[in-house]
Amino acid sequence: MPEASVKSSGSVVVRMFGALHSLRRSRGLPATVELELPPEGRTAQQIAEELELPLERIEAVFINHRTYDLDHRIRPGDRLAFVPPGVPGPHRFCLGIHPANRKSRGGEGS
């Protein structure tokens, strides 16, 4: 099981949904990737830029099942997903993206 320990200690799995998924596929790129990160991590914005995702097409960043801003630091072992605009109304509230690109909506006040 050495591969699992390397995976959780130095990399992050990144998923792209909706139009971001389609954008990656149209470029002949996978919509799910695994990236190596330094121990101090990187911001979601840095990762989006590395993946050549247009920042204006990212409405929400899910990190470990919570919603954060693009400036949130991603650490090795985290699970990250980029979500474009267009999530229907009731789902926006349930997912915590109703006020898009604001401070963490998953942990505040809970």
C-alpha positions in Angstrom: 0.0 0.0 0.0 2.9 2.5 -0.5 0.9 4.1 -3.4 -2.0 5.1 -1.0 0.4 6.8 1.5 2.1 8.7 -1.3 -1.3 9.7 -2.7 -2.5 11.1 0.6 0.7 12.8 1.5 1.7 14.6 -1.7 -1.2 14.9 -4.1 -4.7 16.1 -4.5 -7.4 14.8 -6.8 -9.1 17.6 -8.8 -12.5 17.3 -10.5 -14.2 19.7 -12.9 -17.9 19.8 -13.3 -20.4 21.1 -15.9 -19.0 23.5 -18.5 -15.5 23.2 -16.9 -15.7 19.4 -17.5 -16.7 20.1 -21.1 -14.0 22.6 -21.6 -11.3 20.2 -20.5 -12.7 17.4 -22.6 -12.9 19.7 -25.7 -9.1 20.3 -25.2 -8.5 16.6 -25.1 -7.7 16.7 -21.4 -9.2 14.7 -18.5 -11.9 16.2 -16.3 -10.4 14.6 -13.3 -6.6 14.9 -12.5 -4.2 14.1 -9.7 -1.7 16.8 -9.0 1.4 16.7 -6.8 1.5 19.5 -4.2 4.2 20.8 -1.9 3.6 20.2 1.9 2.5 23.8 2.3 -0.1 23.4 -0.4 -1.3 25.9 -3.0 -4.4 28.0 -3.4 -7.4 26.9 -5.4 -6.7 29.8 -7.8 -3.1 28.6 -8.4 -4.4 25.2 -9.2 -7.1 26.5 -11.5 -4.5 28.6 -13.4 -2.2 25.6 -13.7 -5.1 23.7 -15.2 -5.8 26.7 -17.5 -9.4 27.0 -16.2 -10.9 30.5 -16.8 -11.4 32.0 -13.4 -14.5 33.9 -14.5 -16.1 30.5 -15.2 -15.6 29.2 -11.7 -18.4 29.9 -9.3 -17.7 27.5 -6.5 -14.7 25.6 -5.2 -15.5 22.5 -3.1 -12.8 21.3 -0.8 -13.5 18.3 1.3 -17.3 18.7 0.8 -17.3 22.4 1.8 -17.4 25.6 -0.3 -14.6 28.1 -0.3 -13.1 31.0 -2.2 -10.4 30.6 -4.8 -7.8 31.9 -2.3 -8.3 28.9 0.1 -5.2 26.8 0.5 -5.4 23.2 -0.8 -3.2 20.7 1.1 -2.0 17.3 0.0 -4.7 14.7 0.5 -7.6 17.2 0.1 -10.4 16.6 -2.4 -11.0 19.5 -4.7 -13.7 20.3 -7.3 -14.3 23.3 -9.5 -18.0 24.1 -10.3 -19.1 26.6 -12.9 -22.1 28.9 -12.7 -25.5 27.3 -13.5 -26.3 25.1 -10.5 -30.1 25.4 -10.1 -31.6 27.5 -7.3 -32.5 25.0 -4.6 -29.3 23.1 -5.1 -27.2 26.3 -4.7 -28.6 26.7 -1.2 -28.0 23.0 -0.2 -24.5 23.1 -1.6 -23.6 26.4 0.0 -22.9 28.3 -3.2 -25.9 30.7 -3.1 -23.6 33.7 -2.3 -20.9 32.5 -4.7 -17.2 33.2 -4.1 -17.5 34.4 -0.6 -15.8 33.1 2.6 -16.2 29.5 3.6 -19.8 28.6 3.8 -19.3 25.1 5.1 -17.8 25.8 8.4 -19.0 29.2 9.5 -21.6 29.3 12.2 -21.7 25.6 12.6 
